[in-house]
């Protein structure tokens, strides 16, 4: 009788140990080392009949011919934008996100919208549950097949009989293989099942989309090597209290990682938001104090975002500083700049800041809009609705230039803004813009322009 082989894995980061230890030396987490049984078989191919041996010859880099990747359109413009034009044949895509954010809804909706044969494998829901969700969604793909199975050997048998164009796995943490005697969701099972699916995708030229759970820290559950093995890593994020969802590419071997897709969660599924600037700017009947519009960039995509600020006298001894969707440390820095360089006494006042729409913005070009919103609330004077801002604020009170300013100007002009406040150090090509460009160099000039 063969001896049972066991090893120890960290359930947080996937590091392997020959014996049990209390603390993982890689991620410094305690009590995450778990013993797992490993029993490997000689037959490691995704097919039951064995693999075909082939030899690969080394070529000089000048001898290698370049061919464009053949892509399968998903009939979803936002996903096509993030992927770089569609699903590349033979690619493996990993989609991560918080529970209930809409990962399964997104992929089922795409499976129903595509014109290709799609096999949707679910290890979490029954076929009747998926059917009920599919009736609410748009799309009527007659070649969308649903399979509820968790064993990879049975999944590959179904694939050989169906021959789908695209395979969706929901989720990788529920699968298990006969080659590893460990529970589903363990480090070794995730790594082994992912390796089988990747080998299948490369040998059959079939794109595979995997759904991955995330840990409480927000990282995709399982070994970190999983993200290195796949071709594309997508992150589906958003606040469940808001209806908007953002799809980002954290890794993309076939396109840019700077693109993002925006969706709105409705009863009928996820609606593509082609022009998010109109949604992120609230419609007001009259001029309100404490609001300013920023011409921001999320990846390669220009967005006009509304910044809301409230400045009030501190009732208690220590003034409050609160921010939603904006870095609180950067807010404190800008308040110090206003106190020191512009002479505004904000040290004894409460300051609350909010980015409308539930977005989290890290673009430094939003600084000038934040400063303007704070000054508007402090002075009780509204900023005209036809003015927007795009500049970074430095520690000495200077207004710094930001990148890709032409995209910001064109987006503001397209949405009907009449003025945009920029740094005078921005170099702008001589184009006949319909929008008036106001150049400033110091925070004092901004105050004089606004009030």
C-alpha positions in Angstrom: 0.0 0.0 0.0 1.4 3.4 -1.0 2.2 5.8 1.7 -0.2 8.8 1.9 1.6 12.0 1.1 0.7 15.1 3.1 2.0 18.7 3.2 1.0 21.9 4.9 -0.3 25.0 3.2 -1.1 28.5 4.4 -4.8 29.1 3.7 -4.2 32.9 3.4 -1.3 33.1 0.9 -0.7 29.5 -0.3 2.9 29.1 1.0 3.9 25.4 1.4 5.6 24.0 4.5 7.1 20.6 5.2 5.7 20.7 8.8 3.1 22.6 10.8 4.1 26.0 12.1 2.0 28.5 14.1 2.8 31.6 12.0 3.2 31.9 8.3 6.6 33.5 7.5 5.3 34.8 4.1 2.1 36.7 5.2 2.7 36.8 9.0 -0.7 35.4 9.7 -1.3 33.1 12.7 -3.0 29.7 12.7 -3.5 29.6 8.9 -1.3 26.5 8.3 -3.5 23.4 7.4 -2.4 19.9 6.5 -3.6 18.6 3.2 -3.4 15.2 1.6 -1.7 15.1 -1.8 -2.1 12.0 -4.0 -0.9 12.6 -7.6 -1.7 10.4 -10.5 0.4 9.9 -13.7 -2.6 10.8 -15.8 -2.5 14.6 -15.5 -4.2 15.7 -18.8 -7.7 17.2 -18.8 -8.7 14.4 -21.2 -9.2 10.9 -19.8 -7.4 9.3 -22.8 -4.0 10.8 -22.1 -2.1 13.7 -23.6 -0.4 13.9 -27.0 3.3 14.4 -26.7 4.8 17.2 -28.8 8.2 18.8 -29.0 8.8 22.5 -29.2 11.7 23.9 -31.1 13.5 27.0 -29.9 13.4 29.8 -32.5 15.4 33.0 -32.9 13.3 36.1 -32.1 13.7 37.2 -35.7 12.2 34.0 -37.0 9.0 34.2 -34.9 6.0 35.3 -36.9 3.5 37.6 -35.2 -0.2 36.9 -35.6 -3.1 38.9 -34.2 -5.2 37.2 -31.5 -8.5 36.1 -32.7 -11.2 37.4 -30.4 -14.8 36.4 -29.7 -17.1 39.4 -29.2 -19.2 39.4 -26.0 -21.9 41.8 -27.3 -21.2 43.8 -24.1 -19.4 47.1 -24.9 -18.2 47.7 -21.3 -16.6 44.2 -21.0 -15.1 44.4 -24.5 -13.5 47.7 -23.6 -11.9 46.3 -20.4 -10.7 43.1 -22.2 -9.4 45.1 -25.2 -11.9 44.0 -27.8 -13.4 40.7 -26.7 -12.5 37.2 -25.5 -9.1 36.0 -26.9 -9.3 32.3 -27.9 -7.5 30.1 -25.5 -7.3 32.8 -22.8 -8.2 32.2 -19.1 -10.0 35.1 -17.3 -10.4 35.3 -13.5 -13.2 37.6 -12.2 -13.2 38.5 -8.5 -15.5 40.5 -6.3 -17.3 40.7 -3.0 -20.3 38.4 -2.3 -23.5 39.7 -3.8 -21.8 42.3 -6.0 -23.1 40.7 -9.2 -20.4 38.4 -10.6 -22.7 35.5 -11.5 -25.3 37.9 -12.9 -22.7 39.6 -15.1 -21.4 36.4 -16.6 -24.8 34.8 -17.0 -26.0 37.9 -18.8 -23.0 37.8 -21.1 -23.6 34.1 -21.8 -27.2 34.9 -22.8 -26.1 37.9 -25.0 -23.4 36.0 -26.9 -24.0 34.4 -30.3 -21.7 31.5 -29.6 -22.2 28.2 -27.8 -21.6 28.9 -24.0 -21.3 26.2 -21.3 -22.1 27.8 -17.9 -20.9 25.5 -15.1 -22.2 26.3 -11.6 -21.1 24.6 -8.4 -23.1 27.0 -6.2 -26.6 27.1 -7.6 -29.1 24.6 -9.0 -30.3 24.7 -12.6 -33.7 26.0 -11.5 -32.1 28.9 -9.6 -30.0 29.9 -12.7 -33.2 29.6 -14.8 -35.1 32.0 -12.5 -32.2 34.6 -12.7 -31.9 34.1 -16.5 -35.6 35.0 -17.0 -34.9 38.5 -15.5 -31.9 39.2 -17.7 -31.6 40.5 -21.2 -30.5 38.1 -23.9 -31.9 35.0 -25.6 -29.0 32.8 -26.5 -30.4 29.4 -27.6 -26.9 27.9 -27.3 -26.4 28.7 -23.6 -26.1 25.4 -21.7 -26.2 25.1 -17.9 -24.3 22.4 -16.0 -24.3 22.0 -12.2 -21.2 20.0 -11.4 -18.1 20.4 -9.2 -15.9 17.5 -10.3 -13.5 18.5 -13.1 -13.4 15.0 -14.7 -17.2 15.1 -15.2 -17.0 18.7 -16.5 -14.5 17.7 -19.1 -16.7 14.8 -20.2 -19.5 17.2 -20.8 -17.2 19.6 -22.6 -16.1 16.8 -25.0 -19.7 16.0 -25.9 -20.9 19.6 -26.1 -17.8 21.3 -27.7 -18.6 24.8 -26.5 -17.0 28.0 -27.8 -16.8 29.6 -24.3 -16.7 28.0 -20.8 -17.8 29.8 -17.6 -16.9 28.3 -14.2 -18.9 29.6 -11.1 -16.7 29.3 -9.1 -13.2 28.0 -9.0 -13.4 27.5 -5.2 -16.2 24.9 -5.5 -14.3 22.6 -8.0 -12.4 19.5 -7.0 -10.3 16.9 -8.9 -9.6 13.2 -8.3 -5.9 13.8 -8.4 -5.9 15.6 -5.1 -7.5 14.2 -1.9 -8.3 17.6 -0.3 -11.5 19.4 0.3 -12.8 21.8 -2.3 -11.6 25.4 -1.8 -8.3 24.3 -0.3 -5.0 25.7 -1.7 -4.0 22.5 -3.4 -7.5 21.9 -5.0 -7.7 25.5 -6.4 -4.2 25.2 -7.9 -4.8 21.8 -9.4 -8.3 22.5 -10.9 -7.1 25.8 -12.3 -4.1 24.1 -13.9 -6.4 21.6 -15.5 -8.7 24.3 -16.9 -5.7 26.3 -18.2 -4.3 23.3 -19.9 -7.7 22.6 -21.5 -8.0 26.2 -22.7 -4.6 26.3 -24.3 -4.9 22.9 -26.0 -8.4 23.4 -27.4 -8.2 27.2 -28.0 -11.3 27.7 -25.9 -11.7 30.8 -23.6 -12.5 30.0 -20.0 -13.9 32.5 -17.5 -13.4 31.7 -13.8 -15.3 33.4 -10.9 -13.2 33.7 -7.8 -14.2 34.5 -4.2 -12.3 37.1 -2.2 -11.0 37.1 1.3 -11.9 39.6 4.0 -8.9 41.7 3.0 -10.3 42.0 -0.6 -7.8 39.7 -2.3 -8.9 36.8 -4.4 -9.1 33.7 -2.2 -6.6 30.9 -2.8 -2.9 30.9 -3.7 -1.4 34.0 -5.2 -0.1 31.9 -8.0 -3.6 31.6 -9.3 -3.5 35.2 -10.5 -0.1 34.6 -12.1 -1.4 31.5 -14.0 -4.4 33.2 -15.7 -4.1 35.6 -18.6 -6.6 38.3 -17.3 -7.6 39.3 -13.8 -10.8 41.4 -13.5 -12.1 43.0 -10.4 -15.8 43.7 -10.0 -16.3 46.3 -7.3 -18.9 48.8 -6.0 -20.9 49.7 -3.0 -24.0 47.5 -2.5 -25.8 50.6 -1.2 -25.4 52.2 -4.6 -26.5 50.8 -7.9 -23.3 51.4 -9.8 -20.6 48.7 -10.4 -17.1 49.2 -11.8 -15.2 46.5 -13.7 -11.4 46.9 -13.7 -8.6 44.9 -15.2 -5.8 44.3 -12.7 -3.9 42.2 -15.2 -4.4 41.8 -18.9 -1.9 40.0 -21.2 -3.9 41.0 -24.3 -4.8 44.7 -23.7 -4.5 47.7 -21.4 -5.1 47.6 -17.6 -6.1 51.3 -17.6 -9.6 50.8 -19.0 -12.7 50.3 -16.9 -16.4 49.5 -17.4 -19.3 51.0 -15.5 -22.6 49.2 -15.0 -25.9 50.0 -13.2 -27.6 47.2 -11.3 -31.3 47.0 -12.1 -34.1 44.4 -11.7 -33.4 43.3 -15.3 -29.7 42.8 -14.7 -26.7 45.0 -15.3 -27.2 48.0 -17.6 -24.2 49.3 -19.5 -23.5 53.0 -18.6 -22.1 54.5 -21.8 -21.8 58.1 -20.5 -21.2 57.9 -16.7 -20.6 61.6 -16.4 -24.3 62.4 -16.8 -25.1 60.1 -13.9 -22.4 61.2 -11.6 -23.5 64.8 -11.8 -26.7 65.4 -9.9 -29.4 67.6 -11.4 -30.1 70.7 -9.2 -33.0 73.1 -9.5 -31.0 76.0 -8.1 -27.4 76.9 -7.3 -26.2 75.1 -4.1 -23.2 75.9 -2.0 -20.5 73.3 -1.4 -20.6 71.6 -4.7 -18.0 71.6 -7.5 -17.5 69.5 -10.7 -14.1 67.9 -11.4 -13.0 66.7 -14.8 -11.3 63.4 -13.7 -9.9 60.3 -15.3 -10.6 56.7 -14.3 -8.0 54.8 -16.2 -8.3 56.0 -19.8 -11.8 57.1 -19.4 -12.7 60.8 -18.7 -15.4 61.3 -16.1 -17.0 64.5 -14.7 -17.6 63.9 -11.0 -19.5 66.0 -8.5 -17.6 66.9 -5.2 -19.8 67.8 -2.2 -18.4 69.6 0.8 -19.9 70.8 4.1 -18.1 73.2 6.4 -19.7 74.1 9.8 -18.6 75.4 13.1 -17.3 72.7 15.4 -19.7 72.2 18.3 -17.2 70.1 20.4 -13.6 70.9 21.1 -11.9 68.8 18.4 -13.2 69.5 14.8 -14.2 66.6 12.7 -12.7 65.6 9.4 -14.7 63.1 7.4 -14.5 62.0 3.8 -16.3 59.5 1.6 -14.6 58.3 -1.6 -11.6 60.6 -1.1 -8.4 60.1 0.8 -8.8 61.6 4.3 -5.0 62.3 4.6 -5.1 64.3 1.3 -8.1 66.2 2.6 -6.2 67.2 5.7 -3.3 68.3 3.6 -5.5 70.6 1.4 -7.1 72.1 4.5 -3.7 72.9 5.8 -2.8 74.6 2.5 -6.0 76.7 2.7 -5.1 77.7 6.2 -1.5 78.5 5.6 -1.5 79.9 2.0 -5.0 81.4 1.5 -5.7 82.6 5.1 -8.9 80.7 5.6 -9.5 79.8 9.3 -10.7 76.2 9.0 -8.9 74.8 12.0 -11.9 75.2 14.3 -14.5 74.0 11.8 -15.9 70.6 10.9 -15.3 69.6 7.3 -17.2 66.8 5.6 -16.5 65.7 2.0 -18.4 63.3 -0.3 -17.8 62.1 -3.9 -21.2 61.7 -5.5 -22.2 58.3 -6.9 -20.3 56.2 -4.4 -17.0 56.3 -6.4 -13.6 56.2 -4.9 -11.3 58.7 -6.7 -7.5 58.7 -6.6 -6.9 61.1 -9.5 -4.9 64.1 -8.2 -6.7 66.4 -10.7 -9.7 66.4 -8.3 -7.8 68.5 -5.8 -8.9 71.8 -7.2 -12.6 70.8 -7.2 -12.2 69.7 -3.5 -10.7 73.0 -2.6 -13.4 74.9 -4.5 -16.2 73.0 -2.9 -14.8 73.6 0.6 -14.4 77.3 0.0 -17.9 77.5 -1.5 -19.4 76.0 1.6 -17.3 78.1 3.9 -18.1 81.3 2.2 -21.8 80.4 1.6 -21.4 81.3 -2.1 -22.3 78.9 -4.8 -20.1 78.0 -7.8 -21.8 78.5 -11.2 -23.1 75.2 -12.6 -21.3 75.8 -15.9 -17.8 75.7 -14.3 -15.6 72.6 -13.8 -12.1 72.1 -12.5 -9.0 69.9 -13.4 -5.8 70.6 -11.5 -3.6 69.4 -8.7 -2.9 71.5 -5.6 0.7 71.5 -4.2 1.8 72.1 -0.6 3.0 75.6 -1.3 -0.4 76.5 -2.7 0.6 76.3 -6.4 -1.8 74.9 -9.0 0.0 72.0 -10.7 -0.6 70.6 -14.2 -2.3 67.2 -14.8 -1.9 64.7 -17.6 -4.2 64.2 -20.7 -5.8 67.6 -20.3 -7.2 67.5 -23.8 -9.5 64.6 -22.9 -10.8 66.4 -19.9 -11.5 69.5 -21.9 -13.4 67.6 -24.6 -15.5 65.7 -22.1 -16.4 68.9 -20.2 -17.3 70.6 -23.5 -19.4 67.6 -24.6 -21.5 67.9 -21.5 -22.2 71.6 -22.0 -19.8 73.3 -19.5 -18.9 76.8 -20.5 -15.7 77.3 -18.3 -12.9 75.0 -17.1 -10.3 76.1 -14.5 -6.8 74.6 -15.2 -3.2 75.2 -14.2 -1.4 77.7 -16.4 1.5 75.2 -16.6 -0.6 72.8 -18.7 0.4 72.8 -22.4 -2.7 72.8 -24.6 -2.7 72.4 -28.3 -4.0 75.3 -30.3 -7.6 74.0 -30.9 -10.7 76.0 -31.2 -12.5 74.8 -28.1 -16.0 76.1 -27.5 -15.4 76.1 -23.7 -13.6 79.0 -22.0 -10.3 77.9 -20.5 -9.3 79.8 -17.2 -5.6 79.4 -16.3 -4.5 79.9 -12.6 -1.2 79.4 -10.9 -1.9 79.9 -7.2 -4.7 79.2 -4.8 -5.2 82.9 -4.3 -6.1 83.3 -8.0 -8.7 80.5 -7.7 -10.3 82.4 -4.8 -10.5 85.6 -6.8 -11.9 83.8 -9.9 -14.6 82.1 -7.9 -15.7 84.8 -5.5 
